[in-house]
């Protein structure tokens, strides 16, 4: 088992089975030494962990937990795509969308659920550039969708 998988296990995180795409796209695409991961949501066993808008239906803490689950799902896609998470040289960038109620402006605190997990798992390699953007709707009423770019060895 790889060092990163051991770290995840120590943290009590089991990577889920990767779901097949629901539309015409691939979950991950490698270009040179960069892996571009398609947007993912917060599903657990096929069901969204949370649904709705952060700031009305959900609290910031629930949004944070949703973003954390999104990242667990993205790490599962990455592992399936590259075979071994120890190949990660660095996390380059996250593009995160938060399904936001009118007037909600705390998207960065929600997306920290994903960012904090990356730093916990990868240390300095997990620090990344990031955008946290408000969306008035997201597919399937997910509260958070995140894309990721990763550099691999």
Steps between C-alpha positions, in 0.01 A plus 500: 500500500629845412600761759204721408254210521643414842452862606138492383443174688647652818255790454211252473440581132419225254495609137171410334449314176503749211161552338460497124439846350133596457570696181748518212834569674788318667567527874870576447731588212880510506685756288876475544554474874173673593178318585178696452214362709141571400261654748386265776227517760452378858346158437541216747380160376323669209306751713588863561630555853310832502266677258416863457640847538759597757370796696135393499464120487846425640741657747858591419611194703276270293640660185852442635420130554351479149820651354708251699297213351541646152876487552487139620311419180756689288786312668325173409482613135866605510609166648305305239648716223869501605511175698691629804443823693871505587550622140354838599773762472268782602140613498500793258151652501142458615202661332208477743136595459272544800123479452431825687190664641445864405736716702724211611865610469697244706595266214870493603409353841292228333777407253749476787343156558679382185815709544554400863473132407760536224748659740427234765565223248784642286662760727671778303431314173132553577516881508341635184362797312122520524183676395182476711205620294132549579249320278125551507441133407715188464419163337275269702475767775848419629628769736861487372672403175879504466746451213869432568832519316784282628864468397627141504844341486 
